Amino acid sequence: MVDVGHKSVTERIAIARGSVQMQPETLQLIIEGNMKKGDVLTIAEVAGVMAAKRTSAIIPLCHPLLIDKIEVSCSTNSSNSCVDIEATVRVQGKTGVEMEALTAVSVAALTIYDMAKAVDRGMKISDIRVYFKDGGQSGPYQSNEQ
């Protein structure tokens, strides 16, 4: 792991985004709450929070962090036939939380796939990226993609 002992404790925040594209009929089943495994969006959000908390256990060389905030939101997007996912992670620490935010989005997306795969094996997980980060020596970053 990288030695962060010399770094100052600062507030660090990261926002990651991604999406799961699917057939319109699959999205409609999710919207109506008619998937056999249950409430897809809520379960995906909880899975994302749980994953962010365990990032250091699954990503080699990632520092374990005492996270102050994790928020994962999954919203349906009928015009693009997808579920959009956003994760915000904040910490007072010596290292950033980009990996935690990316892990939250990734696991939320995988959960959506798992819960809907019985009706749509062609779903596509895409566009997982850091959208915004701030804190630490490198300063703020904002993606120019929406």
N, C-alpha and C positions, 0 to 999 in steps of 0.2 A: 504494500500500500504506500501511497505517497505520504510523506511526513508533513502533516499540517500543524504540528506543534507550535510553530513560530507565527502562525496566522492569527489575526484578531477575530474575536467572536463578533459577527455582524448578522443582521437579519438577511436571510437569503430566501428567495422565492423563485419558483419555476412553474410555468404553465406549459403543459404538453397537450397536444391534440391529435386526433386520429379519427378514422371512420370505418364502418363496416357496411359495404354496399351489398344489396340483396335484391331479390325479385320484389316487385311492388306488393304481391300477394303475401309474401313473408312479412314485410313491414306492416301490412294491415293487421295480420295476426298478432304481431307484437303490440301495436297500438290498441287493439281491442282486448288485449290480455288473454288471448286464446291459445297460447303455446302450452303444450302439455306439461312442461317442466316448471311453469309458473311465471311470475312477473319478471320478465327478461331484464328490463331496464334497472329495476331496483336491485336485483341480484348482481347484475354486472357492476353497478356502482359500489356495492359492498365488497365484491371481489377485488375491485381496483384499490379500495382503501386498504384491505388486508394485504394485498401485494406490495403496496408502497411501504408498508410497515416492515416488510420482510426483504426488502431489496438487497441489503447487505448479505443475506443468507443465500441469494441465488445469483448475484452478479459478483464474480471474483474481483477482489481488491477494492470493493466498494466499502466505504466507512459506515459503520452502524451509527445512526443518528437518533437523537431525541427530537422527534418531529412535533412541531407546535400545531400544525394544521394540515389536514388532507381533505380535499373536497373533490369528488368525482361526480360529474354530471353526464348523463346520457340523454340525448334528445333526438327525437325522430325528425327526419328531413324528407318529407314526401316528394318534394320537387326533384331530389337527387336519389330517391329510393335508398336511403341509408340511415344509419344511426350515427350521429356525431358524438364524439366523446371528448371531454375536456377534464383534465386533472390539474388542480392547483395544490402545490405543496410548499409549506413555509417552515423555516427553522431559524433559531438563533444558534449559529454554529460557525465552525471554521472551514466548512466545505459546503459546496452547493448541493442542491436537491433535484438537479435535472434527471438523474437516473431514477429517483423515486417517482417523479411525475411521469416519465416515459414508461416505467414498469406498470404504474397504475393504469395508464391508457391501454397498454398492451394486454394486460390480463383482463381488463374490462372487455376489450374486443374479443379475446379468446372465449370469454364466458358467453358473450352474445352468440358467437359461432356455435359453441357447444349446445346452447339451449335451443337453437333454431336449425341445427344441421339436419334434423329428421325431415324437415320440409324443404330445405334449400342447401344442398351441398356446394353450390356454386358461389356462395358468399365470398366477398373479397375484403380482406383487412388491408387498409392502405393509409398513406399519408401520415403515419405516426412521426411526430417531430416535436422539438422544443419550439414553442411559439413565443415565449417570453421568459427571460430570467433576469434577476437583479441581485446585487449583493456581492461582496468580495472584491478582490483586486481587479478583476476584468471588467467590472461595471455592467451596465444594462445591455441586454440584447433583445431585439424585437424582430421577429420574422416578418418579411414583407409579403408572405402568403397569408390568405385568410383561411 
